[in-house]
């Protein structure tokens, strides 16, 4: 993960995309105060009825979120970034797989991310780098490992 001290700028992010991302970040903020298991249950409710999100659209949602929020773009912003990205996708009727887990190899480190089409979104890491502990897929497919 890279450190971004200021929000990223993405030339392809329109005004409407940025406005939607700001709303998603604002809605995500109070959810971040919930314990992880409860957050997963809430997101499971939110994801009901959504179709699976495509990788490209999820990546564009992530870009919009990191464009408007320095916290989400930052190195320690994985949880707000992942929740806001998922909520922005949900506003479009789609849902990526939201995940919370740990690094598969030492040193230990917790992380939150989104996946679409079975691939990590916006993470320049191998697919097996993380071990999932909580996942919320489309249609409230929640799995606790």
Order of alpha helices (4+ residues) and beta strands (2+ residues): alpha-alpha-beta-alpha-alpha-alpha-beta-beta-beta-beta-beta-beta
